[in-house]
């Protein structure tokens, strides 16, 4: 819990306590006044006068408790709803701030690398081999920028519900072999990537959507598993559909985060101290694309350690 959230909760508790004390004090004073009035009414009767005021103060007590409780419940309900709204807005502001910090970092790194490579190319005495190496590195960094831009655009389209799909027959295994080869160079060069599944598997789906799901799942596994470990991608055919899963050998996902990791911008921990790169959009995009294809995505704990992200799709 952040300092702002703690202060908000403390303020809410203090305000609630103050309201309860004020209501209690108000009820006591009002009951005292009613008791005094009832006593005066009895004295008037004793002296031979007449009065319409009840002689028993218990009726006033029931009125104070009944009406006061209803008003107090309504007021506390409004305070609680206000507190939830404020807490939600604070959380949204935090995730947006983290997203801006992450995007800034993600942009700064490839831009700085491309600038350095261009400056090096402009120097005299650079050999042909070095120029070719610098050119390839610059292209890779440009691809990183393009992937980031595509993620932001795809996330925006997913949120607004305007994702367009082009359903065609797709050989999933052929598509994933291309994804794996590119990932070995760009996404997970320091991991061993393993693809398991049938030699050929034809489905009616959107190739670009499947490619984005696979890319983001591999990228997520590479971020959170140690270098040199293996990342397994597997395709399985079931009775009512098929499943694409990615398993890593990292620490896994804490159970308390299973319900939040697919939220837009969500990334555990603080952006200032985080070591892993990213924008918090990858798993959000995976979930939205899987849903648009009629499927779903879930996370499981691997044994003995690691995480399994599985996207399941129906037969079409």
BATORZA-900922 format. One line per 10 residues: their letters; for each residue x, y, z of N, C-alpha, C. Coordinates in steps of 0.2 Angstrom, whole numbers, plus 5000, padded with zeros to 4 digits. Layout:
<atoms>
a	X/Y/Z/X/Y/Z/X/Y/Z; ...;
</atoms>
This chain:
<atoms>
xxxxxxxxxx	5004/4994/5000/5000/5000/5000/5004/5006/5000; 5003/5011/4996/5007/5017/4995/5005/5022/5001; 5010/5027/5001/5009/5032/5007/5002/5036/5005; 5001/5037/4999/4994/5041/4998/4988/5037/5000; 4988/5030/4998/4983/5026/5000/4982/5025/5007; 4988/5025/5011/4988/5024/5018/4984/5031/5021; 4987/5036/5019/4984/5043/5021/4976/5043/5020; 4974/5041/5014/4967/5041/5012/4963/5037/5017; 4966/5031/5018/4962/5026/5022/4962/5029/5029; 4967/5032/5032/4967/5035/5039/4962/5040/5039;
xxxxxxxxxx	4962/5045/5034/4957/5050/5034/4950/5048/5034; 4949/5042/5030/4942/5039/5030/4940/5037/5037; 4945/5033/5040/4944/5031/5047/4943/5036/5052; 4947/5041/5052/4946/5047/5056/4939/5050/5055; 4937/5051/5049/4931/5055/5047/4925/5050/5050; 4926/5044/5049/4920/5039/5051/4920/5039/5058; 4925/5039/5062/4925/5039/5069/4922/5046/5072; 4924/5051/5068/4921/5058/5070/4914/5058/5070; 4911/5055/5064/4904/5055/5063/4900/5051/5068; 4903/5045/5070/4900/5041/5075/4900/5044/5081;
xxxxxxxxxx	4905/5048/5083/4905/5051/5090/4900/5057/5090; 4900/5061/5084/4895/5066/5084/4888/5063/5084; 4886/5058/5081/4880/5055/5081/4878/5053/5088; 4883/5050/5091/4882/5047/5098/4880/5053/5103; 4884/5058/5102/4883/5064/5107/4877/5067/5105; 4875/5068/5099/4869/5071/5097/4863/5067/5100; 4863/5060/5100/4858/5056/5102/4857/5057/5110; 4863/5057/5113/4863/5058/5121/4859/5064/5122; 4861/5070/5119/4859/5076/5121/4851/5077/5119; 4849/5074/5113/4842/5074/5112/4838/5070/5117;
xxxxxxxxxx	4841/5064/5119/4837/5060/5124/4836/5063/5130; 4842/5067/5132/4841/5071/5139/4836/5076/5138; 4836/5080/5132/4831/5085/5132/4824/5082/5132; 4823/5076/5128/4816/5073/5129/4814/5070/5136; 4819/5068/5139/4818/5066/5146/4816/5072/5150; 4819/5078/5150/4817/5084/5153/4810/5086/5151; 4809/5086/5145/4802/5088/5143/4797/5083/5146; 4798/5077/5146/4793/5072/5148/4792/5073/5156; 4798/5075/5159/4797/5076/5166/4793/5083/5168; 4794/5088/5163/4790/5094/5164/4783/5092/5163;
xxxxxxxxxx	4781/5088/5158/4774/5086/5156/4771/5083/5162; 4775/5078/5165/4772/5075/5171/4770/5080/5177; 4775/5085/5178/4774/5090/5183/4768/5094/5181; 4767/5096/5175/4761/5100/5173/4754/5096/5174; 4754/5089/5173/4749/5085/5175/4747/5085/5182; 4753/5085/5186/4752/5084/5193/4749/5091/5196; 4750/5097/5193/4748/5103/5195/4741/5104/5192; 4738/5100/5188/4731/5100/5185/4731/5103/5178; 4737/5104/5175/4737/5106/5168/4736/5100/5163; 4736/5102/5157/4735/5097/5152/4741/5098/5147;
xxxxxxxxxx	4743/5093/5144/4749/5093/5139/4748/5087/5134; 4749/5088/5128/4749/5082/5123/4756/5078/5122; 4761/5081/5126/4767/5077/5125/4767/5071/5129; 4770/5065/5126/4771/5059/5130/4774/5060/5136; 4772/5056/5141/4775/5056/5148/4781/5052/5148; 4782/5047/5144/4787/5042/5144/4792/5044/5139; 4799/5044/5141/4804/5046/5136/4806/5040/5132; 4804/5034/5133/4806/5028/5129/4804/5029/5122; 4798/5032/5121/4796/5033/5114/4801/5038/5110; 4803/5043/5113/4808/5047/5110/4815/5043/5109;
xxxxxxxxxx	4816/5039/5113/4823/5035/5112/4822/5031/5106; 4816/5027/5105/4815/5023/5099/4815/5027/5093; 4813/5033/5093/4813/5038/5087/4820/5040/5085; 4824/5042/5091/4831/5044/5090/4835/5038/5087; 4834/5032/5090/4838/5026/5087/4836/5024/5080; 4829/5024/5079/4827/5022/5072/4829/5027/5067; 4827/5033/5067/4828/5038/5062/4836/5039/5062; 4839/5040/5067/4846/5041/5067/4850/5036/5064; 4848/5029/5065/4852/5024/5062/4851/5024/5055; 4845/5025/5052/4844/5025/5045/4848/5031/5042;
xxxxxxxxxx	4848/5037/5045/4852/5042/5042/4860/5041/5042; 4862/5038/5048/4869/5036/5049/4871/5031/5044; 4867/5026/5043/4869/5020/5038/4869/5023/5031; 4865/5028/5029/4865/5031/5022/4871/5035/5022; 4873/5039/5027/4879/5043/5027/4885/5039/5026; 4886/5034/5030/4892/5029/5030/4892/5026/5023; 4887/5024/5021/4887/5021/5014/4889/5026/5009; 4887/5032/5009/4890/5037/5004/4897/5038/5005; 4899/5038/5012/4907/5039/5013/4911/5033/5010; 4908/5027/5011/4912/5021/5009/4912/5021/5001;
xxxxxxxxxx	4907/5023/4998/4907/5023/4990/4912/5028/4988; 4912/5034/4992/4917/5039/4990/4924/5037/4991; 4925/5033/4996/4932/5031/4998/4934/5026/4993; 4929/5021/4990/4931/5017/4985/4933/5020/4979; 4929/5025/4977/4930/5029/4971/4937/5033/4971; 4938/5036/4977/4945/5039/4978/4951/5034/4977; 4950/5028/4980/4955/5023/4980/4956/5021/4973; 4951/5020/4970/4951/5017/4963/4955/5022/4958; 4953/5029/4959/4956/5034/4955/4964/5035/4957; 4965/5034/4963/4972/5034/4965/4976/5028/4962;
xxxxxxxxxx	4973/5022/4962/4976/5016/4959/4977/5017/4952; 4972/5020/4948/4973/5022/4941/4978/5027/4940; 4979/5032/4944/4984/5037/4943/4991/5034/4944; 4991/5029/4949/4998/5025/4950/5000/5021/4944; 4995/5017/4941/4996/5013/4935/4998/5017/4929; 4994/5023/4928/4996/5027/4922/5003/5030/4923; 5005/5032/4929/5011/5035/4930/5017/5029/4929; 5015/5023/4931/5020/5018/4930/5021/5016/4923; 5015/5017/4919/5015/5016/4912/5019/5021/4908; 5018/5027/4910/5022/5033/4907/5030/5032/4908;
xxxxxxxxxx	5031/5030/4914/5038/5029/4916/5041/5023/4912; 5037/5017/4911/5039/5012/4908/5040/5013/4900; 5035/5017/4897/5036/5018/4890/5042/5023/4889; 5043/5028/4894/5048/5032/4893/5055/5028/4893; 5056/5023/4897/5062/5019/4897/5062/5015/4891; 5057/5012/4889/5057/5008/4883/5059/5012/4877; 5056/5018/4877/5058/5022/4871/5065/5025/4871; 5067/5026/4877/5074/5029/4878/5080/5025/4875; 5079/5018/4877/5084/5013/4876/5086/5012/4869; 5081/5011/4864/5082/5010/4857/5084/5016/4854;
xxxxxxxxxx	5081/5022/4856/5082/5028/4853/5090/5030/4854; 5092/5029/4860/5099/5030/4862/5104/5026/4858; 5102/5019/4857/5106/5014/4853/5106/5016/4846; 5101/5018/4843/5101/5020/4836/5105/5026/4835; 5104/5031/4839/5108/5037/4839/5116/5035/4839; 5118/5031/4844/5125/5029/4844/5127/5025/4838; 5123/5021/4835/5125/5017/4829/5126/5022/4823; 5121/5026/4823/5122/5031/4817/5128/5036/4818; 5129/5038/4824/5135/5042/4825/5142/5038/4823; 5142/5031/4825/5147/5027/4824/5148/5026/4816;
xxxxxxxxxx	5143/5025/4813/5143/5024/4805/5146/5030/4802; 5145/5036/4805/5147/5042/4802/5155/5043/4803; 5158/5040/4807/5165/5040/4808/5169/5038/4802; 5175/5040/4802/5179/5037/4797/5183/5031/4800; 5185/5027/4795/5189/5021/4797/5184/5015/4799; 5178/5016/4798/5174/5010/4800/5173/5005/4795; 5175/4999/4796/5176/4994/4791/5169/4992/4789; 5169/4988/4783/5162/4986/4780/5159/4981/4785; 5162/4977/4788/5159/4972/4793/5156/4976/4798; 5160/4981/4801/5157/4984/4807/5151/4988/4805;
xxxxxxxxxx	5151/4991/4799/5145/4995/4796/5139/4990/4796; 5140/4984/4793/5135/4979/4793/5132/4977/4799; 5136/4976/4804/5134/4975/4811/5130/4980/4814; 5133/4986/4813/5129/4992/4816/5122/4993/4812; 5122/4992/4806/5116/4992/4802/5111/4987/4805; 5113/4981/4806/5108/4976/4809/5106/4978/4816; 5110/4980/4820/5108/4982/4827/5103/4988/4826; 5105/4993/4822/5100/4998/4821/5093/4996/4819; 5093/4991/4815/5086/4988/4812/5083/4985/4818; 5087/4981/4822/5084/4978/4828/5080/4983/4833;
xxxxxxxxxx	5084/4988/4834/5082/4993/4839/5075/4997/4836; 5075/4998/4829/5070/5000/4826/5064/4996/4826; 5065/4989/4826/5060/4984/4827/5057/4985/4834; 5061/4986/4839/5059/4986/4845/5054/4992/4846; 5056/4998/4843/5051/5004/4843/5045/5002/4840; 5045/4999/4834/5039/4997/4830/5034/4992/4835; 5037/4987/4838/5034/4983/4842/5030/4987/4848; 5034/4992/4851/5031/4996/4856/5025/5000/4854; 5026/5003/4848/5020/5007/4845/5014/5002/4843; 5015/4996/4841/5010/4991/4839/5006/4989/4846;
xxxxxxxxxx	5010/4988/4851/5007/4986/4857/5002/4992/4860; 5004/4998/4860/5000/5003/4862/4994/5004/4858; 4995/5004/4851/4989/5004/4847/4984/4998/4848; 4987/4992/4848/4983/4986/4849/4979/4986/4856; 4983/4989/4861/4979/4989/4868/4973/4994/4867; 4975/5000/4864/4969/5005/4863/4963/5002/4859; 4965/4998/4854/4960/4995/4850/4956/4990/4854; 4959/4986/4858/4956/4981/4862/4951/4984/4867; 4954/4990/4870/4950/4993/4875/4943/4996/4872; 4944/4999/4866/4938/5002/4863/4934/4997/4859;
xxxxxxxxxx	4936/4991/4859/4932/4986/4856/4932/4986/4848; 4937/4988/4845/4937/4989/4838/4942/4984/4834; 4944/4979/4838/4949/4974/4835/4945/4971/4829; 4949/4971/4823/4946/4968/4817/4950/4961/4816; 4946/4956/4815/4949/4950/4814/4948/4947/4807; 4953/4944/4804/4952/4941/4797/4953/4933/4798; 4948/4930/4798/4948/4923/4800/4950/4919/4793; 4955/4915/4793/4957/4911/4788/4960/4905/4791; 4961/4900/4786/4965/4894/4788/4972/4895/4790; 4974/4893/4796/4981/4895/4798/4985/4889/4800;
xxxxxxxxxx	4991/4887/4798/4995/4882/4801/4998/4885/4807; 4995/4883/4813/4998/4886/4819/5005/4884/4820; 5007/4878/4818/5014/4876/4819/5019/4880/4815; 5017/4881/4809/5022/4885/4804/5022/4892/4807; 5017/4895/4809/5017/4901/4812/5021/4902/4818; 5021/4897/4822/5024/4897/4828/5032/4896/4827; 5033/4892/4822/5041/4891/4820/5044/4898/4818; 5040/4902/4815/5042/4908/4813/5043/4913/4819; 5038/4912/4823/5038/4916/4829/5044/4915/4834; 5046/4908/4834/5051/4906/4838/5058/4908/4835;
xxxxxxxxxx	5059/4908/4829/5065/4910/4826/5066/4917/4827; 5061/4921/4826/5062/4928/4827/5063/4930/4835; 5060/4926/4839/5061/4927/4846/5068/4925/4848; 5071/4921/4845/5078/4919/4847/5083/4924/4845; 5081/4929/4841/5085/4935/4839/5083/4941/4843; 5077/4942/4844/5074/4949/4846/5072/4948/4853; 5067/4944/4855/5064/4944/4861/5068/4940/4867; 5070/4934/4865/5073/4930/4870/5080/4927/4868; 5085/4931/4866/5091/4929/4864/5095/4925/4869; 5094/4926/4875/5097/4923/4881/5094/4917/4884;
xxxxxxxxxx	5089/4914/4880/5085/4908/4883/5085/4903/4877; 5084/4897/4880/5083/4891/4875/5075/4890/4874; 5073/4891/4868/5066/4891/4866/5065/4884/4863; 5060/4881/4865/5058/4874/4863/5050/4874/4861; 5049/4871/4855/5042/4871/4852/5040/4864/4852; 5035/4862/4855/5032/4855/4855/5025/4855/4852; 5023/4850/4848/5017/4850/4845/5017/4846/4839; 5011/4845/4835/5011/4841/4829/5015/4844/4824; 5017/4841/4819/5020/4844/4813/5016/4849/4809; 5010/4848/4809/5005/4853/4806/4999/4853/4809;
xxxxxxxxxx	4996/4859/4810/4990/4860/4814/4986/4865/4811; 4981/4864/4807/4977/4869/4803/4971/4871/4807; 4970/4878/4808/4964/4880/4812/4961/4886/4808; 4955/4888/4809/4952/4894/4806/4953/4899/4812; 4957/4904/4810/4959/4909/4815/4962/4915/4812; 4964/4920/4816/4967/4926/4813/4975/4925/4815; 4979/4925/4809/4986/4924/4810/4989/4929/4814; 4988/4936/4813/4991/4941/4816/4989/4941/4824; 4983/4939/4825/4981/4939/4832/4985/4933/4836; 4985/4927/4833/4989/4922/4836/4997/4924/4836;
xxxxxxxxxx	4999/4927/4831/5006/4929/4832/5007/4934/4838; 5003/4939/4839/5004/4943/4844/5003/4940/4851; 4998/4935/4851/4998/4931/4858/5004/4927/4859; 5007/4924/4854/5013/4920/4855/5019/4925/4857; 5020/4930/4853/5025/4935/4855/5025/4938/4862; 5019/4940/4864/5018/4943/4871/5019/4937/4876; 5017/4931/4875/5018/4926/4880/5026/4924/4881; 5029/4924/4875/5036/4922/4875/5040/4928/4878; 5038/4934/4877/5042/4940/4880/5041/4940/4887; 5035/4939/4889/5033/4939/4896/5037/4933/4900;
xxxxxxxxxx	5038/4927/4897/5042/4922/4900/5049/4924/4900; 5052/4927/4895/5059/4929/4895/5060/4935/4900; 5056/4939/4901/5057/4944/4906/5058/4942/4913; 5054/4936/4915/5053/4934/4922/5057/4928/4923; 5061/4925/4919/5064/4919/4920/5072/4921/4919; 5076/4917/4923/5083/4919/4922/5086/4917/4915; 5091/4921/4914/5095/4919/4907/5098/4912/4907; 5097/4909/4901/5100/4902/4901/5095/4897/4902; 5089/4899/4905/5084/4894/4906/5080/4893/4900; 5076/4888/4900/5072/4886/4894/5065/4889/4894;
xxxxxxxxxx	5062/4890/4889/5055/4892/4888/5052/4887/4883; 5047/4884/4885/5043/4879/4881/5037/4882/4879; 5036/4881/4872/5029/4883/4869/5026/4876/4866; 5020/4875/4868/5017/4869/4866/5010/4870/4863; 5008/4866/4858/5001/4866/4855/4998/4859/4856; 4992/4859/4859/4989/4853/4861/4982/4853/4858; 4979/4848/4855/4973/4847/4852/4968/4844/4857; 4963/4847/4859/4958/4844/4864/4951/4841/4860; 4947/4839/4864/4940/4837/4862/4936/4843/4859; 4936/4848/4862/4932/4854/4860/4936/4860/4858;
xxxxxxxxxx	4942/4859/4857/4946/4865/4855/4954/4863/4855; 4958/4869/4855/4965/4868/4856/4968/4873/4860; 4974/4872/4862/4977/4876/4867/4985/4877/4865; 4987/4884/4866/4993/4886/4865/4996/4888/4872; 5001/4885/4875/5004/4886/4881/5011/4888/4881; 5014/4892/4885/5021/4894/4886/5023/4893/4894; 5028/4889/4894/5030/4887/4901/5037/4890/4902; 5039/4893/4908/5045/4896/4909/5048/4892/4915; 5054/4894/4917/5058/4891/4923/5059/4896/4928; 5055/4902/4928/5056/4907/4933/5053/4906/4939;
xxxxxxxxxx	5052/4911/4943/5049/4911/4950/5042/4909/4950; 5039/4910/4945/5031/4909/4945/5028/4916/4946; 5021/4915/4946/5017/4921/4948/5014/4920/4955; 5014/4925/4959/5011/4924/4966/5004/4923/4965; 5001/4919/4969/4994/4917/4969/4989/4924/4969; 4991/4928/4974/4987/4934/4975/4987/4939/4969; 4992/4938/4964/4992/4942/4958/4989/4939/4952; 4986/4933/4952/4983/4929/4947/4977/4933/4944; 4974/4936/4948/4968/4940/4946/4969/4947/4943; 4976/4949/4944/4977/4956/4942/4982/4956/4936;
xxxxxxxxxx	4986/4951/4934/4991/4952/4929/4989/4953/4922; 4982/4952/4921/4979/4953/4914/4976/4960/4914; 4977/4964/4919/4974/4971/4919/4979/4975/4915; 4976/4980/4912/4979/4985/4908/4984/4989/4912; 4990/4989/4910/4996/4993/4914/4998/4989/4920; 4995/4984/4922/4997/4981/4929/5004/4978/4928; 5008/4980/4933/5015/4977/4934/5016/4977/4941; 5018/4971/4944/5019/4971/4951/5025/4975/4953; 5025/4978/4959/5031/4981/4962/5031/4988/4960; 5037/4992/4961/5037/4999/4960/5041/5000/4953;
xxxxxxxxxx	5039/5005/4950/5043/5006/4943/5050/5009/4944; 5051/5012/4950/5058/5015/4951/5063/5010/4953; 5061/5004/4956/5065/4999/4958/5065/4992/4953; 5061/4992/4948/5060/4986/4944/5066/4985/4940; 5067/4979/4939/5073/4977/4935/5071/4975/4928; 5065/4972/4927/5062/4970/4921/5059/4975/4917; 5060/4975/4910/5057/4980/4906/5050/4978/4904; 5046/4983/4902/5040/4982/4899/5035/4988/4901; 5029/4987/4898/5024/4992/4899/5018/4990/4902; 5017/4984/4904/5011/4981/4907/5005/4980/4902;
xxxxxxxxxx	5007/4980/4896/5002/4979/4891/5001/4972/4888; 5007/4968/4888/5007/4962/4885/5002/4957/4887; 5001/4955/4893/4996/4950/4895/4989/4953/4894; 4988/4960/4895/4982/4963/4893/4980/4961/4886; 4985/4962/4882/4983/4961/4874/4982/4954/4873; 4986/4949/4876/4984/4942/4876/4977/4940/4878; 4975/4943/4883/4968/4941/4886/4963/4944/4881; 4964/4950/4879/4959/4953/4874/4958/4949/4868; 4964/4948/4865/4964/4944/4858/4961/4937/4859; 4963/4934/4864/4960/4927/4866/4953/4927/4866;
xxxxxxxxxx	4950/4932/4870/4943/4933/4870/4940/4935/4863; 4943/4939/4859/4940/4940/4853/4940/4934/4848; 4945/4929/4849/4945/4923/4846/4940/4918/4849; 4936/4920/4854/4932/4915/4857/4935/4911/4862; 4941/4912/4864/4944/4908/4869/4945/4912/4876; 4950/4909/4879/4952/4912/4886/4959/4911/4888; 4962/4914/4892/4969/4913/4894/4969/4913/4902; 4973/4909/4904/4974/4908/4912/4981/4906/4913; 4983/4907/4920/4990/4906/4922/4990/4901/4927; 4995/4896/4927/4995/4891/4932/5002/4890/4934;
xxxxxxxxxx	5003/4887/4940/5010/4886/4943/5013/4880/4940; 5019/4881/4938/5023/4875/4935/5026/4871/4941; 5028/4865/4940/5032/4861/4945/5039/4859/4942; 5044/4860/4946/5044/4862/4953/5044/4870/4953; 5045/4874/4948/5044/4881/4948/5043/4884/4941; 5041/4890/4941/5039/4893/4935/5032/4894/4934; 5030/4897/4928/5023/4898/4927/5021/4896/4920; 5015/4894/4919/5012/4892/4913/5006/4896/4911; 5007/4899/4905/5002/4904/4903/4999/4900/4897; 4992/4898/4897/4989/4894/4892/4983/4898/4889;
xxxxxx	4983/4899/4883/4978/4902/4879/4974/4896/4876; 4967/4895/4877/4963/4890/4874/4958/4893/4869; 4957/4889/4864/4953/4892/4858/4948/4886/4856; 4942/4888/4854/4937/4883/4852/4938/4881/4845; 4936/4875/4843/4936/4873/4836/4931/4877/4832; 4933/4879/4826/4928/4883/4822/4926/4879/4816;
</atoms>
